[in-house]
Structures are given as C-alpha cells and as structure tokens.
C-alpha cells in the first residue's frame, strides 16, 4: 500500500495522539502500531519510545552511529538521481518541467560527507556544512534546508534506521539513513514529495565510514 509522505503524521500518528485507554499505553499496542506503519512504508515519529532500553545498551546503540561518512556512489549514482528526476518531471509542461527539474537537481546533489552524532537527548545530522540538531524524541524544530528554505524537521531512531523528515511549504523530504550491521556503510534513501509533482521522487545514495 503506497502512502504519500505528506501523510506521515496523519496516516501514522504518534502514540502521543492516541486517546487514553486500556490498551493504548501497552508495549504490545505500540509494537503493533509501529509494525503496521512500517509495513505501509511510513515511519511514525513516536513521541515516546516503545520501551525503555537498558542505559548501557542505549548508549552503545547511539555510539554506533557517530562518525563521518563519505559519498562512495560515484558517477553511477549521480546519473541514477538525474534519471529519476527526469522521469518524475517528464509529464509536466515545458515551463513547469524546467523549473521543477532545476530545483530538484539542486536539492538532490549528493553531499560529499555526512557527519552523524547521536547523544542521549539529541540527534545531529550535518550534510557537508549544513547541520540540523533536534531531540531524539522526534519533536519537530524549526530549521532550514541546505538550499535555504525554511522547514520543520523531525529526527528519530528506529533500530538501525535514522529517520529525518523535513516539511516545507512546498512539500516534504524524508531521508532514511540505514546503517549496515558492521557500522561501516550507510545507505541514504531519499523520498521527495511536492504538490505539483505527479508522484514522489525516490533514490538511494551510498556512503562509507571515514573514521
């Protein structure tokens, strides 16, 4: 089932929006809610964790993310991004197509380096020299995109996935950072949705740990 990014909150609400009841606060209910949302291709930004992990385990899991990652996708991935953009805008009229293509190319240029830092309370994602810091709880904060557009951002960990969602007036971008089991590689799955696009733009970029 395909769920647009603009429905991240309305289609998969966080547990903070649930009415108090007999089951709403149970671990089982929260686990089922998360499983259902993930099966539909969206990542709910929970206002509280599903369960409280031991302090040592949580610290170890956070530390696994920390470090600098460099782009290793090369020209092959750059060409795939351009091809994905051309396909998305192909059905637009000439004027709209050229404008949308230029903006998407600007927003989709692979960053040379990513610097991730996860602490007990915050998540920091730096794309080259553009840094975004927000609470680990998934609470939205005001920021700007790397291209200077004002946005609201939410960031949260789900196992070996770090989800970053940016909402602007013109659309939504989701970056899903997928850390490999050995912690050496990072895949960044990008989904961009905008009201004037016929469907979402999707592509994946490859990074490896530099330190």
FENHU-V831640 format. One record per residue. N is the residue number from 1. RES is the residue in three letters. SS is DSSP state (a for helix, b for strand, c for the rest). OMEGA is omega in whole degrees, 0 to 359 (999 if undefined). Layout:
# FENHU-V831640
n:N res:RES ss:SS omega:OMEGA
n:N res:RES ss:SS omega:OMEGA
This chain:
# FENHU-V831640
n:1 res:UNK ss:c omega:185
n:2 res:UNK ss:c omega:180
n:3 res:UNK ss:c omega:180
n:4 res:UNK ss:c omega:183
n:5 res:UNK ss:a omega:180
n:6 res:UNK ss:a omega:179
n:7 res:UNK ss:a omega:184
n:8 res:UNK ss:a omega:182
n:9 res:UNK ss:a omega:186
n:10 res:UNK ss:a omega:182
n:11 res:UNK ss:a omega:179
n:12 res:UNK ss:c omega:185
n:13 res:UNK ss:c omega:178
n:14 res:UNK ss:c omega:182
n:15 res:UNK ss:a omega:180
n:16 res:UNK ss:a omega:181
n:17 res:UNK ss:a omega:181
n:18 res:UNK ss:c omega:176
n:19 res:UNK ss:c omega:178
n:20 res:UNK ss:c omega:180
n:21 res:UNK ss:c omega:185
n:22 res:UNK ss:c omega:187
n:23 res:UNK ss:c omega:190
n:24 res:UNK ss:c omega:184
n:25 res:UNK ss:c omega:182
n:26 res:UNK ss:c omega:177
n:27 res:UNK ss:a omega:180
n:28 res:UNK ss:a omega:182
n:29 res:UNK ss:a omega:181
n:30 res:UNK ss:a omega:179
n:31 res:UNK ss:a omega:179
n:32 res:UNK ss:a omega:178
n:33 res:UNK ss:a omega:180
n:34 res:UNK ss:a omega:182
n:35 res:UNK ss:a omega:180
n:36 res:UNK ss:a omega:180
n:37 res:UNK ss:a omega:180
n:38 res:UNK ss:a omega:179
n:39 res:UNK ss:a omega:178
n:40 res:UNK ss:c omega:176
n:41 res:UNK ss:c omega:177
n:42 res:UNK ss:c omega:180
n:43 res:UNK ss:c omega:180
n:44 res:UNK ss:c omega:179
n:45 res:UNK ss:c omega:186
n:46 res:UNK ss:c omega:179
n:47 res:UNK ss:c omega:178
n:48 res:UNK ss:c omega:183
n:49 res:UNK ss:c omega:177
n:50 res:UNK ss:c omega:177
n:51 res:UNK ss:c omega:181
n:52 res:UNK ss:c omega:179
n:53 res:UNK ss:c omega:175
n:54 res:UNK ss:c omega:185
n:55 res:UNK ss:a omega:182
n:56 res:UNK ss:a omega:180
n:57 res:UNK ss:a omega:180
n:58 res:UNK ss:a omega:179
n:59 res:UNK ss:a omega:179
n:60 res:UNK ss:a omega:180
n:61 res:UNK ss:a omega:179
n:62 res:UNK ss:a omega:182
n:63 res:UNK ss:a omega:181
n:64 res:UNK ss:c omega:181
n:65 res:UNK ss:c omega:193
n:66 res:UNK ss:c omega:177
n:67 res:UNK ss:b omega:180
n:68 res:UNK ss:b omega:179
n:69 res:UNK ss:b omega:182
n:70 res:UNK ss:b omega:182
n:71 res:UNK ss:b omega:181
n:72 res:UNK ss:c omega:182
n:73 res:UNK ss:c omega:177
n:74 res:UNK ss:a omega:183
n:75 res:UNK ss:a omega:181
n:76 res:UNK ss:a omega:180
n:77 res:UNK ss:a omega:176
n:78 res:UNK ss:a omega:179
n:79 res:UNK ss:a omega:179
n:80 res:UNK ss:a omega:177
n:81 res:UNK ss:a omega:180
n:82 res:UNK ss:a omega:180
n:83 res:UNK ss:a omega:179
n:84 res:UNK ss:a omega:178
n:85 res:UNK ss:a omega:180
n:86 res:UNK ss:a omega:180
n:87 res:UNK ss:a omega:182
n:88 res:UNK ss:a omega:186
n:89 res:UNK ss:a omega:188
n:90 res:UNK ss:c omega:183
n:91 res:UNK ss:c omega:179
n:92 res:UNK ss:c omega:175
n:93 res:UNK ss:c omega:190
n:94 res:UNK ss:a omega:183
n:95 res:UNK ss:a omega:180
n:96 res:UNK ss:a omega:181
n:97 res:UNK ss:a omega:182
n:98 res:UNK ss:a omega:180
n:99 res:UNK ss:a omega:181
n:100 res:UNK ss:a omega:181
n:101 res:UNK ss:a omega:180
n:102 res:UNK ss:a omega:181
n:103 res:UNK ss:a omega:180
n:104 res:UNK ss:a omega:177
n:105 res:UNK ss:a omega:179
n:106 res:UNK ss:a omega:183
n:107 res:UNK ss:a omega:188
n:108 res:UNK ss:c omega:176
n:109 res:UNK ss:c omega:181
n:110 res:UNK ss:c omega:177
n:111 res:UNK ss:c omega:182
n:112 res:UNK ss:c omega:183
n:113 res:UNK ss:b omega:174
n:114 res:UNK ss:b omega:176
n:115 res:UNK ss:b omega:182
n:116 res:UNK ss:b omega:176
n:117 res:UNK ss:b omega:179
n:118 res:UNK ss:b omega:178
n:119 res:UNK ss:c omega:181
n:120 res:UNK ss:c omega:186
n:121 res:UNK ss:c omega:188
n:122 res:UNK ss:b omega:172
n:123 res:UNK ss:b omega:178
n:124 res:UNK ss:b omega:176
n:125 res:UNK ss:b omega:178
n:126 res:UNK ss:b omega:176
n:127 res:UNK ss:b omega:191
n:128 res:UNK ss:c omega:182
n:129 res:UNK ss:c omega:179
n:130 res:UNK ss:b omega:185
n:131 res:UNK ss:b omega:175
n:132 res:UNK ss:b omega:179
n:133 res:UNK ss:b omega:179
n:134 res:UNK ss:b omega:180
n:135 res:UNK ss:b omega:176
n:136 res:UNK ss:c omega:182
n:137 res:UNK ss:c omega:183
n:138 res:UNK ss:c omega:178
n:139 res:UNK ss:c omega:181
n:140 res:UNK ss:c omega:175
n:141 res:UNK ss:b omega:178
n:142 res:UNK ss:b omega:179
n:143 res:UNK ss:b omega:173
n:144 res:UNK ss:b omega:177
n:145 res:UNK ss:c omega:177
n:146 res:UNK ss:c omega:179
n:147 res:UNK ss:c omega:174
n:148 res:UNK ss:c omega:180
n:149 res:UNK ss:c omega:179
n:150 res:UNK ss:b omega:185
n:151 res:UNK ss:b omega:168
n:152 res:UNK ss:b omega:184
n:153 res:UNK ss:b omega:173
n:154 res:UNK ss:b omega:178
n:155 res:UNK ss:b omega:181
n:156 res:UNK ss:b omega:178
n:157 res:UNK ss:b omega:171
n:158 res:UNK ss:b omega:183
n:159 res:UNK ss:c omega:180
n:160 res:UNK ss:c omega:175
n:161 res:UNK ss:b omega:173
n:162 res:UNK ss:b omega:184
n:163 res:UNK ss:b omega:175
n:164 res:UNK ss:b omega:180
n:165 res:UNK ss:b omega:178
n:166 res:UNK ss:b omega:178
n:167 res:UNK ss:b omega:174
n:168 res:UNK ss:c omega:180
n:169 res:UNK ss:c omega:184
n:170 res:UNK ss:c omega:181
n:171 res:UNK ss:b omega:185
n:172 res:UNK ss:b omega:174
n:173 res:UNK ss:b omega:175
n:174 res:UNK ss:b omega:172
n:175 res:UNK ss:b omega:177
n:176 res:UNK ss:b omega:179
n:177 res:UNK ss:b omega:182
n:178 res:UNK ss:b omega:181
n:179 res:UNK ss:b omega:180
n:180 res:UNK ss:c omega:183
n:181 res:UNK ss:c omega:180
n:182 res:UNK ss:c omega:177
n:183 res:UNK ss:c omega:185
n:184 res:UNK ss:c omega:185
n:185 res:UNK ss:b omega:182
n:186 res:UNK ss:b omega:175
n:187 res:UNK ss:b omega:179
n:188 res:UNK ss:b omega:180
n:189 res:UNK ss:b omega:187
n:190 res:UNK ss:b omega:175
n:191 res:UNK ss:b omega:180
n:192 res:UNK ss:b omega:179
n:193 res:UNK ss:b omega:177
n:194 res:UNK ss:b omega:184
n:195 res:UNK ss:c omega:185
n:196 res:UNK ss:c omega:177
n:197 res:UNK ss:c omega:180
n:198 res:UNK ss:c omega:175
n:199 res:UNK ss:c omega:184
n:200 res:UNK ss:c omega:170
n:201 res:UNK ss:b omega:181
n:202 res:UNK ss:b omega:174
n:203 res:UNK ss:b omega:182
n:204 res:UNK ss:b omega:178
n:205 res:UNK ss:b omega:185
n:206 res:UNK ss:b omega:179
n:207 res:UNK ss:b omega:174
n:208 res:UNK ss:b omega:181
n:209 res:UNK ss:b omega:182
n:210 res:UNK ss:c omega:183
n:211 res:UNK ss:c omega:999
